[in-house]
Amino acid sequence: MLRRRQPDPREFGDDVERFDVRRTIKRILTFSSGPHYCLGAHAARMQGRIVIEELLRQCPEFSVDAVSGQFADGPFTRRYESLPFVAG
């Protein structure tokens, strides 16, 4: 099981370390805002943008075959396991 990264007693009370599926959550803090905002979110967006810009600059005929793409199994994120492309 993945450890949650929201152990803020102001939001979850004094028993933040206890796993409780019935816990009432006031608001979700993951990739949130204010003091709980993910420090790496801006860097990740910037890196992704740079990769795409460079890829398209060097391969202007780049295309993706999303129909042939296969999604990976897993309960947490929806991501491609394979995504064929042509860099023309």
C-alpha positions in Angstrom: 0.0 0.0 0.0 1.3 3.5 -0.8 1.6 5.9 2.1 -0.5 8.9 1.7 1.3 12.2 1.8 -1.4 14.3 3.5 -0.6 13.8 7.2 -1.8 17.3 8.3 -3.6 17.1 11.7 -5.4 20.4 10.9 -7.2 18.5 8.1 -7.4 14.9 9.4 -7.3 15.3 13.2 -5.0 13.7 15.7 -5.1 10.2 14.2 -3.5 11.1 10.8 -1.4 7.9 10.8 -4.4 5.6 11.3 -5.8 4.1 8.0 -9.5 4.8 8.0 -11.5 4.3 4.8 -14.5 6.0 6.5 -12.6 9.2 7.3 -14.4 12.3 6.3 -12.1 14.5 4.2 -12.8 18.2 4.2 -10.7 18.8 1.1 -8.1 17.0 -1.0 -4.6 18.3 -0.5 -2.7 16.3 -3.1 -1.4 18.7 -5.9 -3.5 21.2 -4.0 -2.8 24.9 -3.4 -1.3 27.0 -0.7 1.2 25.4 1.7 0.2 21.9 0.5 0.9 22.5 -3.2 3.3 19.9 -4.7 6.7 21.6 -5.0 7.6 19.5 -8.1 4.3 20.2 -10.0 5.7 23.3 -11.8 9.0 21.6 -12.7 7.2 18.6 -14.1 4.9 20.7 -16.3 7.9 22.7 -17.5 9.9 19.6 -18.3 7.0 18.1 -20.2 6.5 21.2 -22.2 10.2 21.4 -23.1 10.3 17.8 -24.2 7.2 18.2 -26.5 8.5 21.5 -27.9 11.9 20.0 -28.7 10.4 16.8 -30.1 8.1 18.8 -32.5 11.0 21.2 -33.4 13.2 18.3 -34.4 10.5 16.1 -35.9 7.8 18.3 -37.3 6.0 15.3 -38.9 5.7 13.5 -35.5 2.5 11.6 -35.1 1.1 9.2 -32.5 -1.0 6.1 -33.2 -3.3 6.4 -30.1 -5.6 3.7 -31.5 -2.8 1.1 -31.3 -1.6 2.3 -27.9 -2.1 -0.1 -24.9 -2.8 1.1 -21.4 -0.9 -0.4 -18.5 -2.8 -2.2 -15.7 -2.9 -0.5 -12.3 -5.3 1.1 -9.9 -3.6 4.4 -9.4 -3.0 6.1 -12.7 -4.1 5.7 -16.3 -0.9 5.5 -18.4 0.2 4.0 -21.6 2.3 0.9 -21.5 3.0 1.3 -25.2 2.2 4.2 -27.6 3.5 3.7 -31.2 4.6 6.8 -33.0 6.2 7.9 -36.3 8.9 10.6 -36.1 8.8 11.2 -39.9 
